[in-house]
């Protein structure tokens, strides 16, 4: 059974964050309160079979590495929304924690998870706040069509990769450029911690150039087309 309640982490004193970041967080909460009920029927990427198949294939590649873990993989989805990626991870038997700033979106996810018999852990909080407060590590930290909604996606990514356990994965799809690009990016975190900085530089470069993030092979190599 899925938990009856969605856990909530207070957004914290805005004096500890920039006023601009706090404003963006509040705007996201308000926006998704308005669109949550119609989100699944209005977002084009959710209805695109090719994009959805691409995500399935990415997760299958990651899963092929999880076979050697010898335990149930732990996954953190940052900004899980109504569960497009979450439900795919749950279907593979992974232990999934979902953090989203919108309780309305998480409520929709909860209903869909319950209908499928899945039980992800749901946490209502700004992802910036959650990552700042947790020291837990995961086999997979994932973002799906989320980073471009944040005030500083580079700082969020820089923090998020610290929550990937050795040998785990950082995965992003449909980010940070527009969702229509259908881009994805995956890094196997078995390299040195210098990869954290490389990720941020890469994301900044991709965003400024408004180009598609190429999908990498699942290893320590630089992303390739």
Steps between C-alpha positions, in 0.01 A plus 500: 500500500613852429536726808180682597675833526757680292794607716570870500824686564456870586641728234717669762581861571531684171780707653713188457436499126503772242178692465494413132521126569219526757288685245554230239411227749178681593415550133548129430270406789232735371536391138473127571207558732318633195606237247532179704152372413557529125876447488496143367270589213668825401876434506612394154801294607278277713295414192795443266563123463851550363610714793345258746668204332832682519460538876416131533814409307714728717365335816559155353866588445534624856320190627754277327761645736276474803492121458847490657399711801365195684218694668203715409635820341411823679392788279428867555285683250535875532178666393296187433181681404213265422733203469599446138852389594415381851251238384748365245762460775249339738399254227860377498484426871723790608459676835398853404492824696329793329547863596280766344415857594132443412274302730237513227725318254603247765134433580446407135809279510381333819167406342667348194757313711227357722307379196809310383591365843818705532621670819755775431594733783351842424645820645354846442790746505706727278773280358753768595397467865493121497846464348643753745365305796569138406819297510339185367642350181321313224587262220319732261423871523268606219343812354234497230392829339580681827828690486375777273238589763760575768661831588851350490504156342881497503518529880229236536688257275824571686329403825306208354805314372631493857200281583594237244671206665826364352421306185155658479345714228402860437225509239320793339257502211318784324733746676620768512378593153138483390312174548439478127868426443459158655852508639646283771830478685635225721828472689633197686652648816801274530742773400665756723301775670629737233211366294266709716654820368504363146127434521425856603721643226334273244150600609588869491651466153204305366252749642675808363533339158137382512617173348396143566679312777639185348439163656815341632587137518462376858857538613756760606560636154406846383148514351495409134241544229 
